[in-house]
Amino acid sequence: MDTVEKIWMDGKFVDWKDANVHVLSHALHYGSGVFEGIRFYKTKTGPVVFRLKEHIERLYYSGKFLRLLPEYKIEEVEEAVLETIRINKVDQGYIRPLLFYGYGKMGLNPKGADINLVIAVWPWGKYLAKDKIKVKVTKYIRIHPDSTHAQAKITGHYVNSILSNIEATEKGYDEALILDYEGNVAEGPGENIFLVEKGKLVTPPANHILPGITRSSILEMANDMGLEASEETISHKRLLMSDELFFTGTAAEITPIFKIDDWVIGEGEIGPITNKLMDEFNKVVTGEDPKYNKWLTRV
Ligand SMILES: Cc1ncc(COP(=O)(O)O)c(C=O)c1O
């Protein structure tokens, strides 16, 4: 991976190679952490962070379920993110805030363990590496909404994502697609999904999934572009019959899907609506559509 000089750890900058934790850190054993993935983009006037506030607010929202309450205000964490980008002099890439139970207590009750917050940034290009991808419906189902708080970005949830991704990539696919416990479409291991049906956008409702910040950006942009968009239950059959399909996410941005298992979606090409949204998204994140400058924080 591309490295940079410094990582922010509990209020101090430390060298990348020294940003270590104790092997008995609680989160390492039990997945008791929450995190965010945020992107920052190069613009003509310097780097900007996309939807910084919404991401840090979601970090705090996720943390509440595990009683992970940091000692910093949201605004202080936003500023620490900007400082971490500045000190490392990177002009585009990825930001990873991680809030977790650290050293000091073993056993499932985390009370008494340290609460640590770290912020790392690094240059990162395309996540799914290709223009259009083929996806495998995984045998694993999305975590049942009553088993946990599915809308929180808790590190332990990601075992479900990792297993799904391993299964799909070992079978030669680029990514997995996860169904919910009723057999309806949920999301990707680290992405939300949209289909296009007769010119309209449809995405699964937010109750069983991580309601992505990119997803909500696309819903708002679609509305502004005069595209009809709705949140509806999507059966596996409906998914296959769609005209266009794409993933959304901070890492994946908008990634077109041309195949689900052996089934070719539409013409097997990037569809016109997906293309239009990709163009607009690119303008939005690089500050070229002033209407959405409200989503950008200057570094
Ligand atoms: C499981 C899952 N779903 C969806 C997403 C997309 O969310 P966002 O657009 O906020 O990055 C992510 C990435 O954070 C994710 O991990």
The ligand as a MOL file (V3000), in Angstrom:
LIG
                    3D

  0  0  0     0  0            999 V3000
M  V30 BEGIN CTAB
M  V30 COUNTS 16 16 0 0 0
M  V30 BEGIN ATOM
M  V30 1 C -21.3390 -2.3940 3.9090 0
M  V30 2 C -21.2480 -1.0900 3.2090 0
M  V30 3 N -22.2940 -0.6740 2.4970 0
M  V30 4 C -22.2630 0.5110 1.8380 0
M  V30 5 C -21.1610 1.3230 1.8780 0
M  V30 6 C -21.1600 2.6500 1.1690 0
M  V30 7 O -21.2160 3.6840 2.0790 0
M  V30 8 P -20.5950 5.1180 1.7780 0
M  V30 9 O -21.2030 5.5800 0.4950 0
M  V30 10 O -21.0010 5.9410 2.9310 0
M  V30 11 O -19.1370 4.9340 1.6660 0
M  V30 12 C -20.0500 0.9300 2.6250 0
M  V30 13 C -18.8570 1.7970 2.7270 0
M  V30 14 O -18.7090 2.5050 3.6920 0
M  V30 15 C -20.0900 -0.2910 3.3130 0
M  V30 16 O -19.0410 -0.7050 4.0270 0
M  V30 END ATOM
M  V30 BEGIN BOND
M  V30 1 1 1 2
M  V30 2 1 2 3
M  V30 3 2 2 15
M  V30 4 2 3 4
M  V30 5 1 4 5
M  V30 6 1 5 6
M  V30 7 2 5 12
M  V30 8 1 6 7
M  V30 9 1 7 8
M  V30 10 2 8 9
M  V30 11 1 8 10
M  V30 12 1 8 11
M  V30 13 1 12 13
M  V30 14 1 12 15
M  V30 15 2 13 14
M  V30 16 1 15 16
M  V30 END BOND
M  V30 END CTAB
M  END
